[in-house]
Amino acid sequence: MNKKITIIAVILFTINFSFAQITDKEDDLKTLSSDTTDGWEKGGVFSLTFGQASFSNWAAGGINSFSFNALGGLFANYKKNNLTWDNTLDLGYGFQRQGKDDNVSNLKTDDKLDFATKLGLKATDKIYYAALVNFKTQFADGFEYPDDSTVISSFMAPGYLLTALGIDYKPNKDLSVFIAPVTSKTTFVNNQELADIGAFGVDSTKNIRNEFGGYIKTAYSKEIFKNVSFNTKLDFFLNYLDEPEFNKIDVNWEVLLAMKVNKFITANISTQLIYDIDVSKTRQLKEVLGIGFSVKF
């Protein structure tokens, strides 16, 4: 038991030290700057990206296609004296339609529902005592294409609920590091067929898996050039109830590079890397490049 505690402490200290220079601001929607006046600050952004290709008697060959991707982000942050309350909701859905006539296939390209609320009480100029609740799932069924008949994921399969207590280090308006040695993580598989095969690390006789461990959430946002912003989020979770090993640390790393062309047109590239040995023995990687319409309010 003492060996486990020592290993856990070393892991959390190493991760904290290595990433102490990254963080706050979940992205340009998600941060309440230290110099913001008291009261509510609310807003959001909504963007649409389209793509289309059509071929008729094209000698070089090709396949008709249409793609659509929608992203939305809302925030509502409150500050009063030493109290802060940050709330964010991120939504995303996209698909690609290929072929024509009887050979049309619809492929999902994005699907996300992510809600987070964090309550903080100021301890020093740069440190807050904080409690975080984060819920994640998806909207629609997922398939392992080209097989579009076997469901491999769906709404609340998986669903993730994370509750954490710790400290939030905010050295400036661009950076935040949330360190929570007390964290509960619950995985839901509300699809019996998936639950029966033990998908997403849930025991085949159950629909829920509970974990208890340590959690670190870092975020950094910066306008690196005029009209070019860089945002990154990096999360770690270590389950204390399992044998603590480095290859069992859950990792979620998101990067967004956004370029503003004019008031309504933006171009962006985003990547997401996930490593969770309970879901896949190898890393998961997603990359999206888009140009479209964006409205901020």
Summary of the structure (lengths in Angstrom):
residues: 297
radius of gyration: 20.9
end to end distance: 51.8
largest distance: 71.5
contacts: 892
relative contact order: 0.15
helix: 10%
strand: 59%
